[in-house]
């Protein structure tokens, strides 16, 4: 065994030529700071794990590659924000709860909600929430409500042209209501998790009621949306005050079945820009023969 004298060790340190340039540190941290400040609700550990889910890479990743990952993370969130704004623009009348702009919501008569899907601007993820009156409940009324939510949710997904057959990994689904507190990177994944939860939840309903909701997943809903597709009219209808999915789909169906009705709907909307969805329906059935 060879022992080095202290002075020999010092000379080795002085002769070490591969020391990294410390001037890289401040610019790197400045870039990270710029991105982190856009998402202040994230703790630093959360930010790093979101940027680099594969923790094994942290050991030997270079700073330039790390910055690329930070920028990709930021780009991904900005992309989801843009997508969210497009959804809001298409359905401007989606109800608001607790000051949050929801992308999709099913409300109850008292103005509260059964369920909502919303985008968290601080971390760029999609979240779902059940109304307090449905959490940890297993009675018939609660199961019926979840069935209705699932029906409306799948109709909304098809209407907005999102996939309803997205598969999920086991890590995307947890027992109980843990999924409520988790964010998802896409609307499709969030829906897939809720679908798995809801189908299991309502499985104790009488068969005829359970089968009623399952028919929404046989492909006929998407086929109908493709059949009545009319982008020009759809955009006009979605801009109507008080517009909702069933209203738009109903008007598209009427227009698909009758050229006269399509022309009448377009003319009425053009001449009455302040008209509500109720006004459009009333005018159609009052002035156009079936």
HELIX and SHEET records of a PDB file:
HELIX    1   1 UNK A    6  UNK A   14  1                                   9    
HELIX    2   2 UNK A   24  UNK A   36  1                                  13    
HELIX    3   3 UNK A   37  UNK A   39  5                                   3    
HELIX    4   4 UNK A   44  UNK A   51  1                                   8    
HELIX    5   5 UNK A   55  UNK A   59  5                                   5    
HELIX    6   6 UNK A   63  UNK A   90  1                                  28    
HELIX    7   7 UNK A  132  UNK A  134  5                                   3    
HELIX    8   8 UNK A  140  UNK A  159  1                                  20    
HELIX    9   9 UNK A  170  UNK A  172  5                                   3    
HELIX   10  10 UNK A  178  UNK A  181  5                                   4    
HELIX   11  11 UNK A  187  UNK A  201  1                                  15    
HELIX   12  12 UNK A  202  UNK A  204  5                                   3    
HELIX   13  13 UNK A  207  UNK A  214  1                                   8    
HELIX   14  14 UNK A  215  UNK A  217  5                                   3    
HELIX   15  15 UNK A  220  UNK A  227  1                                   8    
HELIX   16  16 UNK A  231  UNK A  238  1                                   8    
HELIX   17  17 UNK A  245  UNK A  257  1                                  13    
HELIX   18  18 UNK A  259  UNK A  271  1                                  13    
HELIX   19  19 UNK A  277  UNK A  287  1                                  11    
SHEET    1   A 4 UNK A  96  UNK A  97  0                                        
SHEET    2   A 4 UNK A 100  UNK A 107 -1                                        
SHEET    3   A 4 UNK A 113  UNK A 120 -1                                        
SHEET    4   A 4 UNK A 125  UNK A 130 -1                                        
END                                                                             
